[in-house]
Amino acid sequence: MRTPYGQECGFYYQDFARGRALQECRLLGSKSGWEPALCKTCPVPGIQLANACPSMVLQGRIDPGFLNLNRRVKVSTYCRRTLRSGFDPHVGCGECHLAINEIQTAK
């Protein structure tokens, strides 16, 4: 769904039908203190454009910044296939893409 700042994000949800006013980030959850202004600097839409690996799991949190003024979304990664974490989400773990390429070239 398109965020208030014009980026496509799979975790953003909004519902304004029939008088509702619901906006939420399903990556961060409802109790995290999320607000729509965080979508402006969120790295998740860029990650989803760069890497569509089905094994990669994104885990988000809000970094409060200095005096809770510069709040930003921080993302950590985990690969369900290789059981690795802490890699660059734009690139991926490196193992999954090699396996997909080998399957495609074998056909």
N, CA and C of each residue as an Amber inpcrd file, in Angstrom:
protein
   321
   0.8420000  -1.1680000   0.0000000   0.0000000   0.0000000   0.0000000
   0.8910000   1.2370000   0.0000000   0.4130000   2.2980000  -0.5530000
   1.1820000   3.5320000  -0.6530000   1.1340000   4.2920000   0.6810000
   2.3150000   4.6790000   1.1680000   2.4250000   5.4150000   2.4280000
   2.0060000   6.8730000   2.2120000   1.8470000   7.6450000   3.2920000
   1.5080000   9.0670000   3.1310000   2.5720000   9.8600000   2.3720000
   3.7780000   9.3060000   2.2440000   4.8590000  10.0050000   1.5500000
   5.1140000   9.4410000   0.1620000   4.1940000   8.6230000  -0.3530000
   4.2310000   8.1950000  -1.7390000   5.0290000   6.9530000  -2.0580000
   5.5420000   6.2480000  -1.0690000   6.3140000   5.0360000  -1.3160000
   5.4230000   3.8130000  -1.1170000   5.7020000   2.7530000  -1.8640000
   4.9740000   1.4990000  -1.6950000   5.6120000   0.7070000  -0.5550000
   4.8050000   0.2720000   0.4060000   5.3000000  -0.4950000   1.5410000
   4.3170000  -1.6180000   1.8410000   4.8280000  -2.8250000   1.9800000
   3.9840000  -3.9730000   2.2670000   3.5110000  -4.0450000   3.7100000
   4.0910000  -3.2550000   4.5990000   3.7200000  -3.2910000   6.0080000
   2.7870000  -2.1510000   6.4040000   2.6400000  -1.1610000   5.5660000
   1.7660000  -0.0250000   5.8780000   0.3310000  -0.3730000   5.5250000
  -0.6060000   0.0160000   6.3860000  -2.0230000  -0.2270000   6.1300000
  -2.8120000   1.0070000   6.5350000  -3.7700000   1.3490000   5.6860000
  -4.6690000   2.4530000   6.0260000  -6.0810000   2.0880000   5.5910000
  -7.0540000   2.6140000   6.3290000  -8.4560000   2.3800000   6.0110000
  -9.2350000   3.6380000   6.3630000  -9.7080000   4.3260000   5.3330000
 -10.5000000   5.5360000   5.5310000 -11.9250000   5.3520000   5.0270000
 -12.3470000   4.1400000   4.7710000 -13.6810000   3.8780000   4.2370000
 -14.7460000   4.0830000   5.3080000 -15.8310000   4.6990000   4.9290000
 -17.0120000   4.8960000   5.7790000 -16.6960000   5.5520000   7.1160000
 -15.8850000   6.5700000   7.0830000 -15.5970000   7.3530000   8.2740000
 -14.4920000   6.8210000   9.1680000 -13.8860000   5.7290000   8.8090000
 -12.7770000   5.2100000   9.6140000 -11.5320000   6.0570000   9.3910000
 -10.6640000   6.0490000  10.3410000  -9.3850000   6.7450000  10.2180000
  -8.3030000   5.8560000  10.8170000  -7.9810000   4.7750000  10.1160000
  -7.0220000   3.8010000  10.6160000  -5.7590000   3.8450000   9.7760000
  -4.6390000   4.0790000  10.4190000  -3.3170000   4.0170000   9.8020000
  -2.4240000   3.2340000  10.7410000  -1.6950000   2.2390000  10.1960000
  -0.8220000   1.4620000  11.0540000   0.3480000   0.8970000  10.2710000
   1.4190000   0.6080000  10.9990000   2.5770000  -0.0700000  10.4520000
   2.5740000  -1.4720000  11.0430000   2.3990000  -2.4580000  10.2030000
   2.3010000  -3.8220000  10.6850000   3.6670000  -4.4380000  10.9870000
   4.7220000  -3.7730000  10.5970000   6.0600000  -4.2240000  10.9730000
   6.3530000  -3.8780000  12.4290000   5.9620000  -2.6910000  12.8490000
   6.2800000  -2.2210000  14.1900000   5.2280000  -2.5880000  15.2220000
   4.0050000  -2.8190000  14.8160000   2.9490000  -3.1510000  15.7620000
   2.2510000  -1.9120000  16.2870000   1.1660000  -2.1350000  16.9800000
   0.3340000  -1.0190000  17.4190000   0.8280000  -0.3740000  18.7130000
   1.5990000  -1.0690000  19.5160000   2.0330000  -0.5310000  20.8010000
   3.4260000   0.0960000  20.7490000   3.9490000   0.3150000  19.5760000
   5.3240000   0.8090000  19.4520000   5.4370000   2.3280000  19.4660000
   4.3470000   3.0470000  19.3820000   4.4070000   4.5010000  19.3170000
   4.6010000   5.0060000  17.8960000   4.1930000   4.2010000  16.9300000
   4.3540000   4.5610000  15.5290000   3.4250000   5.7200000  15.1770000
   3.8930000   6.5850000  14.2970000   3.0920000   7.6690000  13.7340000
   3.4280000   7.7920000  12.2600000   2.5090000   8.3000000  11.4290000
   2.7440000   8.3560000   9.9840000   3.9710000   9.1510000   9.5670000
   4.4440000  10.0670000  10.3780000   5.6320000  10.8560000  10.0360000
   6.8830000   9.9870000   9.9540000   6.8980000   8.8310000  10.5990000
   8.0500000   7.9340000  10.5380000   8.2190000   7.3150000   9.1600000
   7.1570000   7.2890000   8.3680000   7.2400000   6.7250000   7.0110000
   8.1520000   7.5420000   6.1000000   8.3700000   8.7950000   6.4250000
   9.1800000   9.6660000   5.5740000  10.6190000   9.1870000   5.4770000
  11.1830000   8.7030000   6.5800000  12.5810000   8.2720000   6.5860000
  12.7350000   6.7620000   6.7680000  11.6550000   6.0210000   6.6390000
  11.6980000   4.5740000   6.8660000  12.4470000   3.8660000   5.7300000
  13.3710000   2.9420000   6.0520000  14.1310000   2.2450000   5.0130000
  13.4060000   1.0490000   4.3980000  12.2730000   0.6370000   4.9400000
  11.6110000  -0.5940000   4.5020000  11.1490000  -0.5560000   3.0410000
  10.5440000   0.5220000   2.5320000  10.1680000   0.5070000   1.1080000
  11.3530000   0.3270000   0.1690000  12.4850000   0.9050000   0.4840000
  13.6850000   0.7230000  -0.3210000  14.2150000  -0.6990000  -0.2520000
  14.1200000  -1.3110000   0.9180000  14.5460000  -2.6960000   1.0790000
  13.6610000  -3.6250000   0.2650000  12.3600000  -3.3790000   0.2920000
  11.4360000  -4.2240000  -0.4610000  11.6190000  -4.0900000  -1.9590000
  12.0360000  -2.9270000  -2.4260000  12.3300000  -2.7600000  -3.8510000
  13.6230000  -3.4720000  -4.2410000  14.6130000  -3.4520000  -3.3610000
  15.9150000  -4.0190000  -3.6780000  15.9720000  -5.5320000  -3.5100000
  15.2130000  -6.0820000  -2.5670000  15.3430000  -7.4950000  -2.2390000
  13.9690000  -8.0870000  -1.9420000  13.5510000  -9.0370000  -2.7350000
  12.2520000  -9.6870000  -2.5410000  12.4060000 -11.1370000  -2.1130000
  13.4420000 -11.4430000  -1.3710000  13.7070000 -12.8150000  -0.9280000
  12.6010000 -13.2630000   0.0230000  11.9470000 -14.3920000  -0.2550000
  10.8650000 -14.8490000   0.6240000  11.3770000 -15.3860000   1.9590000
  12.6540000 -15.6790000   2.0800000  13.2060000 -16.2180000   3.3270000
  13.6460000 -15.1320000   4.2990000  13.7440000 -13.9030000   3.8390000
  14.2190000 -12.8200000   4.6930000  13.0800000 -12.2810000   5.5530000
  13.3410000 -12.1740000   6.8460000  12.3760000 -11.6450000   7.8030000
  12.9050000 -10.3130000   8.3040000  12.0820000  -9.2860000   8.2330000
  12.4530000  -7.9690000   8.7360000  11.8640000  -7.7760000  10.1230000
  12.6610000  -7.2220000  11.0140000  12.2110000  -6.9010000  12.3620000
  12.5090000  -5.4320000  12.5930000  11.4930000  -4.6680000  12.9270000
  11.6720000  -3.2310000  13.0700000  11.5020000  -2.7530000  14.4910000
  12.1250000  -1.6250000  14.7540000  11.9720000  -0.9550000  16.0430000
  12.1600000   0.5380000  15.8060000  11.7060000   1.3260000  16.7400000
  11.8530000   2.7740000  16.6360000  13.0320000   3.2040000  17.4910000
  13.9970000   3.8530000  16.8580000  15.1500000   4.3970000  17.5510000
  14.7770000   5.8050000  18.0030000  14.8040000   6.0990000  19.3080000
  14.3070000   7.3870000  19.7790000  15.1680000   8.5770000  19.3930000
  16.4400000   8.4010000  19.1760000  17.2910000   9.5410000  18.8380000
  17.5680000  10.3970000  20.0560000  18.0900000  11.5930000  19.8120000
  18.4490000  12.5050000  20.8920000  17.2000000  13.1710000  21.4510000
  16.9550000  12.9880000  22.7230000  15.7980000  13.5590000  23.4340000
  14.4640000  13.2040000  22.7670000  14.4240000  12.0840000  22.1130000
  13.2210000  11.5800000  21.4420000  12.7310000  12.5360000  20.3410000
  13.6470000  13.3170000  19.7620000  13.2740000  14.2610000  18.7140000
  13.5140000  13.7020000  17.3170000  14.5720000  12.9630000  17.1160000
  14.9240000  12.4220000  15.8040000  14.5720000  10.9440000  15.7360000
  13.3070000  10.6300000  15.8800000  12.8780000   9.2330000  15.8710000
  12.9930000   8.6610000  14.4590000  13.5280000   7.4430000  14.3620000
  13.7000000   6.7590000  13.0800000  13.3870000   5.2850000  13.2500000
  13.0420000   4.6590000  12.1450000  12.8050000   3.2220000  12.1360000
  14.1260000   2.5220000  11.8370000  14.4970000   1.5890000  12.6880000
  15.6900000   0.7650000  12.4890000  15.2260000  -0.6470000  12.1680000
  15.8940000  -1.2760000  11.2010000  15.4850000  -2.5970000  10.7420000
  16.6200000  -3.5880000  10.9470000  16.2830000  -4.7410000  11.5050000
  17.2300000  -5.8450000  11.5860000  16.6810000  -6.9910000  10.7380000
  17.5650000  -7.8850000  10.3130000  17.1710000  -8.9320000   9.3730000
  17.4880000 -10.3130000   9.9240000  16.7650000 -11.2890000   9.3940000
  16.9810000 -12.6880000   9.7390000  16.5870000 -13.5240000   8.5320000
  17.3960000 -14.5170000   8.1920000  17.0890000 -15.4110000   7.0770000
  16.6150000 -16.7500000   7.6370000  15.4080000 -17.1490000   7.2670000
  14.8510000 -18.4110000   7.7490000  15.5200000 -19.6220000   7.1140000
  16.0880000 -19.4570000   5.9440000  16.6980000 -20.5810000   5.2280000
  18.0960000 -20.8990000   5.7530000  18.9150000 -19.8760000   5.9130000
  20.2970000 -20.0910000   6.3660000  20.4780000 -19.8700000   7.8620000
  19.4310000 -19.3670000   8.5330000  19.4540000 -19.1040000   9.9820000
  20.5310000 -18.1030000  10.3670000  20.7510000 -17.1110000   9.4990000
  21.7290000 -16.0550000   9.7580000  20.9920000 -14.7490000  10.0350000
  21.6500000 -13.8630000  10.7330000  21.0760000 -12.5490000  10.9910000
  22.1610000 -11.4960000  10.8680000  21.7330000 -10.2380000  10.8090000
  22.6860000  -9.1380000  10.8030000  23.2990000  -8.8020000   9.4630000
  22.7330000  -9.2470000   8.3650000  23.2850000  -8.9260000   7.0470000
  22.5960000  -7.6950000   6.4750000  23.1460000  -7.1550000   5.4000000
  22.5830000  -5.9810000   4.7450000  21.2630000  -6.3710000   4.0750000
  20.1520000  -5.7630000   4.4550000  18.8700000  -6.1740000   3.8910000
  18.7140000  -5.8360000   2.4130000  19.4490000  -4.8650000   1.9190000
  19.3490000  -4.5360000   0.4990000  19.9780000  -5.6150000  -0.3800000
  20.9640000  -6.3320000   0.1520000  21.6740000  -7.3610000  -0.5970000
  21.1400000  -8.7480000  -0.2790000  20.8520000  -9.0220000   0.9750000
  20.4010000 -10.3380000   1.4040000  21.5320000 -11.1280000   2.0120000
  21.2470000 -12.3740000   2.3710000  22.2530000 -13.2000000   3.0510000
  23.3060000 -13.7370000   2.0880000  22.9850000 -13.7990000   0.8130000
  23.9440000 -14.2660000  -0.1750000  23.7430000 -15.7130000  -0.5780000
  23.1440000 -16.5070000   0.2600000  22.9430000 -17.9200000  -0.0280000
  21.6550000 -18.1730000  -0.8070000  20.5920000 -17.5040000  -0.4470000
  19.2800000 -17.7540000  -1.0710000  19.2810000 -17.4230000  -2.5580000
  19.9110000 -16.3370000  -2.9270000  19.9150000 -15.9340000  -4.3290000
  20.7510000 -16.8800000  -5.1760000  21.7990000 -17.4340000  -4.5960000
  22.6020000 -18.4180000  -5.3260000  21.7830000 -19.6710000  -5.6050000
  20.9790000 -20.1000000  -4.6340000  20.1550000 -21.2910000  -4.8150000
  19.0810000 -21.0630000  -5.8700000  18.4910000 -19.8710000  -5.8830000
  17.4550000 -19.5580000  -6.8780000  18.0670000 -19.5160000  -8.2740000
  19.2610000 -18.9240000  -8.4110000  19.9260000 -18.8640000  -9.7030000
  20.2880000 -20.2560000 -10.2180000  20.7110000 -21.1540000  -9.3340000
  21.0530000 -22.5160000  -9.7510000  19.8230000 -23.2610000 -10.2360000
  18.6820000 -23.0430000  -9.6010000  17.4380000 -23.7010000 -10.0150000
  17.0150000 -23.1810000 -11.3910000  17.1320000 -21.8730000 -11.6000000
  16.7150000 -21.2900000 -12.8790000  17.6280000 -21.7060000 -14.0210000
  18.9130000 -21.8520000 -13.7780000  19.8240000 -22.2480000 -14.8480000
  19.7230000 -23.7360000 -15.1590000  19.2340000 -24.5410000 -14.2250000
  19.0860000 -25.9800000 -14.4440000  17.8970000 -26.3000000 -15.3450000
  16.9720000 -25.3670000 -15.4580000  15.7660000 -25.6210000 -16.2660000
  16.0350000 -25.6180000 -17.7350000
